[in-house]
C-alpha cells in the first residue's frame, strides 16, 4: 500500500491550504474582540480556532468547487474560463468570511457568547471587517500560490 492509497492527494492539498490560511489569519487573534469570538464551542482558544476555522475553510473550498462548476462545468478549462474561475474564487474569498462575520454579529450577541461592543479598544464590527478583508487577502494569495504550484507540477515533461 502506497502513501497515495492511504491519503488522497486532494485531501493533502486541501489540508495544506487550510493550514496556511489559518496560520496566515492567526495574527489577528492579537485583537481582543476577534480572539473573544473563539470562546465557543469549547473554552479552549486553540481548539475553537481550529474547529471554527476548519468549518470556514471547508465552506471556502466548497465555494471554489461551485465557482469551477459554474464557470467551466465538468469539462476542460480554457484560458478565459480560468480567469473566470479566479474571479469567482476571489469573490468567494470575500463572501464566505463575510457571511460568517454577519452570522457572528446576528447569532452570538443574542446568545451571550460575544458582543461587538467594547468599552475600550477596537469595536468588534470594525475588527470583523478587518478580519474579513485580511482573510480574503490570505485565502486569495494562498489559492493563487497553490494553483500555480499545481499547474507547474502537472506540466508535461
Secondary structure by P-SEA (a helix, b strand, c coil): ccccccccaaaaaaaaaaaaaaaaaccccccaaaaaaaccccccaaaaaaaaaaaaaaaaaaaaaaaaaaccccccccaaaaaaaaaaaaaaaaaaaaaaaaaaaccccccccccccccccccaaaaaaaaaaaaaaaaaaaaaaaaaaaaaaaccc
